[in-house]
Amino acid sequence: MTTSFIDKRDAPQRSMTTGPSDWLTALRGALFASAVGHLSWEIVQLPLYTIWLEGAPSEIAFAIAHCTGGDLLIATSTLVAALMVFGRGWPTDRVAYRNVMITAIVLGVGYTIFSEWLNVNVRGAWAYGPWMPRIPPLGTGLTPFLQWIVVPAAVFLFVRRRIVFR
């Protein structure tokens, strides 16, 4: 009679994340969708800034890359902060999912209002063109404000539909 056993080294290795709805897959999907969404938004809203009228093509290309990179840093930071506070069970638990989404959007909007005010009114790092609608009382541009509602909402919808429950 022979006895066989499977050595642990020969067994298929399980990763800590399994299945289509794991948090790492959802996080990767969110960051990818965020990159696409913010890049698209930056390109579309660029004519509302003075650089569109005054900048050289290389300056415009750099502004798009620079702003999209900044958007990704903000998106990553706000998502990680929201996950640290409300992420238990994310992305499959509906309550955790909703709380993470709302928190990330609120943090993104809050940071954007502050950043736009600081960079437009205090530092003069960039300027709005004449067609940029503004939100009183700080004069924050409407499109950057909407960007941090629309893009993250679309990202979370994408993650929910395409990654978590595909």
Secondary structure, 3 states (H helix, E strand, C coil): CCCCCCCCCCCCCCCCCCCCCCHHHHHHHHHHHHHHHHHHHHHHHHHHEHHHHHCCHHHHHHHHHHHHHHHHHHHHHHHHHHHHHHCCCCCCCHHHHHHHHHHHHHHHHHHHHHHHHHHHHHCCCCCECCCCCEECCCCEEHHHHHHHHHHHHHHHHHHHHHHHCC
